[in-house]
């Protein structure tokens, strides 16, 4: 099983890592800070940070993070503690659990979405 953890001298939230186009990884991925994924990944991703899946990103995994921003292709379930943003070129095939879901025009989403109660309460109190 492959495991990678970002190790940065500064704040863990400041670290940014990139898996670029041409890279293909498989296994269990954990990280802190921000990960930009433009390559291929299969397995599981768990983080207390931000995962950005670029337009060339292809992921077949269950994803868990604070924030997920997707412009690429995801097959698997998504769980976000803060929010999920699906950009216009995103293709999602799986279920989403998040307090905040942002969808741009053009997104393909085939699955179910569950909005956690905490997120709904916050949205009702917003102006």
N, C-alpha and C positions, 0 to 999 in steps of 0.2 A: 504494500500500500504506500502510495506516495503522499507525503505531507510536506507542506511548505508554510513557513511562518515568516512574516516580515520582521526584521530585527533592525531597528533604527535608533541611533543615539538620541535623537530628539523625541518629541511626543509621538507616540504610536499613531495618533490621529493625523499627523502630518505626513506620514509615509505614503508614497504612491508607487505602485508597481504596474508593469505592463506585460501582458502576454500578447505578443503581436501576431499579425497575419503570418502564416507559414508554420506556426507552432501548434502542435497537437498534444494535449495532455490528458491523462486518465487517472482517476483515483479520488482521493478526498483532499480538498483544498481548504485551508483555513488561513485567514489573514486579518490584519488590523489596518486601519487607514483606508486607502482607496486602491482598488484594483481595476485597471482598464483591460478588458478582454476582447481582443480583436481576432484571436485564433479560434481553435476548436478545443472543447473540453467535454469530457464524459465522466460522470461520477456524482460527487456531492460537493457543494460549496457552502461553508458556514463562516460567517463573519459578524463582527460588531461594527463594521465600517460600511463603506459605500462600494457597490459593484456596478461598474459601467460596462455594458456589453455593446460594443460598437457594431456598425452596419455589417462588417465582415465576420462578426462573432457568431459561432455556432455552438450551442450548449445543449447537451442532453444530460440533465442533472436536476436534482432537487436543490433549490437555492434558498438560503436563509441569510439575511443581512439587515442592517438598519435601513439602508436606502438602496433601491435597485433602479437603475436607469437603463432601459433596453432599447436599442436600435436594431438589433440583430435577430437571430432565430433561437428560440428556446423551446425545448421539449422537456417538460417536467413541471413540478409544482414550485411555486414561489411563495415565500413567507417573508414579509418585511415588517420590522417593528415601527418604522416611521412612515415610509411612503414607497410607492412604485410609480415610475414614470415610463410610459410606453410611447416612444417616438414614432413618427409616421411610418417608418419602414420596419417596425417590429412585427415579428410573427411569433405568437405565443400559443403553445398547445399544452395546456395544463391548468391547474387551479391556482388562484391567487388569494392569499390572505394578507390583508394590510388595512391600516386605519385610513389611508389616503391613496386613491388611485387616480392617476392623471393619464388620459388617453388622447393622443393627437389623431386628427383625421388621417385615415389610411391604415391604421393598425388592424392586423388580423389577430383576433383573440378567440380561441376555441377552448372553452373551459368554464369553470364557475368562479365567482368572486365572492369572498366573505369579508365584509367590513366589520372590524372589531368594534365593540361598543364604545371604547374610549375615543376612537377616531370620530365616531358619529356624534358623541357629546361635544367634542371640540368644535366640529363643523357647525353645529346648531348655535353655539355661543359666539361664533365669528360674526362680524358685521356684514 
